[in-house]
């Protein structure tokens, strides 16, 4: 599992990999020795399948932007509630 996580971290930090062709992604996945089932889930864009293969919990994300209160002139953080 750590191989696929290392690959996903690499992909997240590399603009080249994020915009790479399928062939280049395949080569990079093979170079990282990612498990075959996970490799194909990534290439096919099957996020749910990859999640199952990794036995990962559901995806959770938050948007922590700034919200401005123009009347009071205050700025506060917004996010999960």
C-alpha positions as CSV (number, residue, x, y, z in Angstrom):
1,X,0.0,0.0,0.0
2,X,2.8,2.4,0.7
3,X,3.9,2.3,-2.9
4,X,0.6,3.6,-4.2
5,X,0.5,6.3,-1.5
6,X,4.1,7.4,-2.5
7,X,3.0,7.5,-6.1
8,X,-0.2,9.6,-5.3
9,X,2.0,12.0,-3.2
10,X,4.4,12.2,-6.1
11,X,1.6,12.8,-8.6
12,X,0.1,15.5,-6.3
13,X,3.4,17.4,-6.1
14,X,4.3,17.1,-9.8
15,X,2.5,19.3,-12.4
16,X,4.2,17.1,-15.1
17,X,2.6,13.9,-13.8
18,X,-0.8,15.6,-13.2
19,X,-1.0,16.5,-16.9
20,X,0.8,13.4,-18.2
21,X,-0.5,11.1,-20.9
22,X,-1.9,7.7,-19.9
23,X,1.3,6.1,-21.3
24,X,3.5,8.3,-19.1
25,X,1.3,7.6,-16.1
26,X,1.5,3.9,-16.8
27,X,5.3,4.1,-17.0
28,X,5.5,6.1,-13.7
29,X,3.2,3.6,-11.9
30,X,5.3,0.7,-13.1
31,X,8.5,2.5,-12.0
32,X,6.9,2.8,-8.5
33,X,6.0,-0.9,-8.6
34,X,2.3,-0.1,-7.8
35,X,0.0,-3.1,-7.5
36,X,-1.6,-4.0,-10.8
37,X,-5.2,-3.6,-9.6
38,X,-4.4,-0.2,-8.1
39,X,-2.5,0.8,-11.2
40,X,-5.5,0.2,-13.5
41,X,-7.9,1.9,-11.1
42,X,-5.7,5.0,-11.2
43,X,-5.4,4.9,-15.0
44,X,-9.1,4.5,-15.4
45,X,-9.9,7.3,-12.9
46,X,-11.8,4.8,-10.7
47,X,-11.5,6.7,-7.4
48,X,-14.1,4.5,-5.6
49,X,-12.4,1.3,-6.8
50,X,-9.0,2.6,-5.6
51,X,-10.5,3.5,-2.3
52,X,-11.8,-0.1,-1.9
53,X,-8.5,-1.6,-2.9
54,X,-6.7,0.6,-0.4
55,X,-9.3,-0.1,2.3
56,X,-9.5,3.7,2.8
57,X,-12.4,5.4,4.5
58,X,-14.6,7.8,2.6
59,X,-13.2,11.0,1.1
60,X,-13.7,14.0,3.3
61,X,-12.7,17.5,2.4
62,X,-13.3,21.0,3.6
63,X,-13.2,24.5,2.2
64,X,-11.8,26.9,4.8
65,X,-12.1,30.2,3.0
66,X,-12.5,33.6,4.5
67,X,-16.0,35.1,5.1
68,X,-16.2,38.9,5.5
69,X,-18.8,40.6,7.6
70,X,-18.9,44.0,6.0
71,X,-21.1,45.6,8.6
72,X,-18.8,44.8,11.5
73,X,-15.7,44.9,9.4
74,X,-14.7,41.5,10.7
75,X,-13.2,38.6,8.8
76,X,-13.7,35.1,10.2
77,X,-12.8,31.6,9.0
78,X,-15.5,29.4,7.5
79,X,-15.5,25.7,7.1
80,X,-17.1,22.5,8.3
81,X,-20.1,23.1,10.6
